[in-house]
């Protein structure tokens, strides 16, 4: 039996609670994935895997179902601490080829910078497998132009959640996830 997902959806959430586990549960609820048994997998976007809207993906799942996910998650209880969790996505132009997902989390970083980093990481991993020549030290905007001009990468993007710890003694968890449906 082969467990190759044919669809994926993206979600994100944040949660506050007096305990770290409680804040994670609240983040799962905010992302609408608290009802599932989530199994972490690595970062390959399978060939022919189609992105669908979150609401359509959730409609295909049942409570208690084992669900495979690439998840970025980070927690903190440091008052006023900004935290971010991002999933970067890089889809190949040729659907017969696999793409990449990357997980990144950061402390004290602007959400757009955390998202760009995750997106750049996924695109770089895909580009290197496709033989796209680029300068790894170049900034992401320069690399993005090379990816587009080469024609082998059709889309890059990110999904990012960020928040700041609001009170002393409070835990915050943020997460971003790619949820696979088999």
C-alpha positions as CSV (number, residue, x, y, z in Angstrom):
1,X,0.0,0.0,0.0
2,X,1.4,3.4,-1.0
3,X,0.7,6.5,1.1
4,X,1.3,9.2,-1.4
5,X,-0.8,12.3,-0.8
6,X,-2.8,13.6,-3.8
7,X,-3.9,16.9,-2.1
8,X,-2.6,19.4,0.4
9,X,-3.9,22.4,2.2
10,X,-2.2,25.0,4.3
11,X,-3.3,26.4,7.7
12,X,-1.9,28.4,10.6
13,X,-2.8,29.3,14.1
14,X,-1.8,30.8,17.4
15,X,-2.8,30.0,21.0
16,X,-2.4,31.5,24.4
17,X,-2.6,29.5,27.7
18,X,-1.0,29.2,31.2
19,X,0.7,26.0,30.0
20,X,2.8,25.3,26.9
21,X,0.7,22.3,26.0
22,X,-2.5,24.3,26.4
23,X,-1.2,27.0,24.1
24,X,-0.3,24.4,21.5
25,X,-3.9,23.0,21.7
26,X,-5.3,26.5,21.3
27,X,-3.0,27.0,18.2
28,X,-4.3,23.7,16.8
29,X,-7.8,24.9,17.4
30,X,-7.1,28.2,15.7
31,X,-5.8,26.3,12.7
32,X,-8.8,24.0,12.8
33,X,-6.7,20.8,13.0
34,X,-7.1,19.9,16.7
35,X,-9.4,17.0,15.9
36,X,-6.8,14.9,14.1
37,X,-3.8,12.7,15.1
38,X,-1.0,14.6,13.4
39,X,2.1,12.7,12.2
40,X,5.0,14.9,11.3
41,X,6.7,14.1,7.9
42,X,9.6,15.6,6.1
43,X,9.5,18.3,3.4
44,X,8.6,16.7,0.1
45,X,5.6,17.9,-1.9
46,X,4.7,14.8,-3.9
47,X,4.4,14.8,-7.7
48,X,0.8,15.6,-8.8
49,X,-0.1,16.8,-5.3
50,X,-2.7,19.5,-5.8
51,X,-3.3,22.4,-3.4
52,X,-6.9,22.8,-2.3
53,X,-8.6,25.3,-0.1
54,X,-8.5,24.7,3.7
55,X,-12.3,24.3,4.0
56,X,-12.3,21.7,1.2
57,X,-9.5,19.8,2.9
58,X,-11.1,19.9,6.3
59,X,-14.3,18.5,4.8
60,X,-12.5,15.4,3.7
61,X,-11.1,14.6,7.2
62,X,-12.8,12.8,10.1
63,X,-12.2,13.4,13.8
64,X,-9.4,11.1,15.1
65,X,-8.0,10.5,11.7
66,X,-4.3,10.1,11.3
67,X,-3.1,13.0,9.2
68,X,0.3,13.6,7.8
69,X,1.7,17.1,8.0
70,X,4.8,19.3,7.6
71,X,4.5,21.6,10.6
72,X,6.5,24.5,11.9
73,X,5.8,25.3,15.5
74,X,7.4,27.5,18.2
75,X,6.4,28.4,21.7
76,X,7.5,31.0,24.3
77,X,6.5,32.3,27.7
78,X,8.9,35.3,27.6
79,X,6.9,38.5,28.0
80,X,6.7,40.6,24.9
81,X,8.6,38.0,22.8
82,X,7.6,38.0,19.1
83,X,7.6,34.5,17.6
84,X,6.9,33.3,14.0
85,X,6.3,29.9,12.4
86,X,6.5,29.5,8.6
87,X,6.1,26.9,5.9
88,X,7.8,27.7,2.6
89,X,6.5,26.2,-0.6
90,X,8.2,25.6,-3.9
91,X,6.2,23.9,-6.7
92,X,7.9,22.6,-9.8
93,X,6.6,23.6,-13.3
94,X,6.6,19.9,-14.2
95,X,3.9,18.2,-12.0
96,X,5.7,14.8,-12.5
97,X,8.5,16.2,-10.3
98,X,8.3,16.6,-6.6
99,X,8.4,20.0,-4.9
100,X,9.6,21.2,-1.5
101,X,8.1,22.4,1.8
102,X,10.3,24.0,4.4
103,X,9.7,24.7,8.1
104,X,11.2,27.7,9.8
105,X,10.6,29.4,13.1
106,X,12.1,32.5,14.5
107,X,12.2,34.8,17.5
108,X,12.1,38.5,17.3
109,X,11.9,38.5,13.5
110,X,9.3,40.4,11.4
111,X,6.7,37.9,10.0
112,X,7.4,38.8,6.4
113,X,11.2,38.1,6.9
114,X,10.5,34.7,8.5
115,X,8.1,33.9,5.6
116,X,10.6,35.0,3.0
117,X,13.3,32.9,4.7
118,X,11.1,29.8,4.6
119,X,10.1,30.4,1.0
120,X,13.7,31.0,0.0
121,X,14.7,27.8,1.7
122,X,12.1,25.7,-0.1
123,X,12.9,27.3,-3.5
124,X,16.6,26.8,-3.0
125,X,16.1,23.1,-2.2
126,X,14.0,22.6,-5.3
127,X,16.3,24.7,-7.5
128,X,19.3,22.6,-6.5
129,X,17.5,19.3,-7.4
130,X,16.4,20.7,-10.7
131,X,19.9,22.0,-11.7
132,X,18.9,25.7,-11.6
133,X,22.1,27.8,-11.4
134,X,22.1,30.6,-8.9
135,X,24.2,32.4,-6.3
136,X,23.2,31.1,-2.9
137,X,24.5,34.3,-1.3
138,X,22.2,36.5,-3.5
139,X,19.2,38.0,-1.8
140,X,15.9,36.2,-2.2
141,X,14.4,38.8,-4.7
142,X,17.4,38.2,-7.0
143,X,17.1,34.4,-6.7
144,X,13.4,34.6,-7.3
145,X,14.0,36.3,-10.7
146,X,16.4,33.5,-11.6
147,X,13.8,30.8,-10.6
148,X,11.1,32.5,-12.7
149,X,13.4,33.0,-15.8
150,X,14.5,29.4,-15.7
151,X,10.9,28.2,-16.0
152,X,11.4,25.1,-13.8
153,X,9.8,26.5,-10.7
154,X,6.2,27.6,-11.2
155,X,5.3,28.9,-7.7
156,X,6.9,29.8,-4.4
157,X,5.0,31.1,-1.4
158,X,4.8,30.9,2.3
159,X,2.3,30.7,5.1
160,X,3.3,32.4,8.3
161,X,1.8,32.9,11.7
162,X,3.3,35.3,14.3
163,X,2.3,36.8,17.6
164,X,3.7,38.3,20.7
165,X,3.5,36.9,24.3
166,X,1.0,39.3,26.0
167,X,1.5,38.7,29.7
168,X,3.9,37.3,32.2
169,X,3.2,33.7,33.1
170,X,1.4,33.1,29.8
171,X,2.5,30.7,27.0
172,X,2.1,31.4,23.3
173,X,2.4,28.9,20.5
174,X,2.3,29.7,16.8
175,X,2.2,27.2,14.0
176,X,2.0,26.9,10.3
177,X,1.2,23.6,8.6
178,X,0.9,21.8,5.3
179,X,-1.7,19.1,5.8
180,X,-1.7,16.1,3.4
181,X,-4.8,14.2,2.3
182,X,-4.3,10.6,1.0
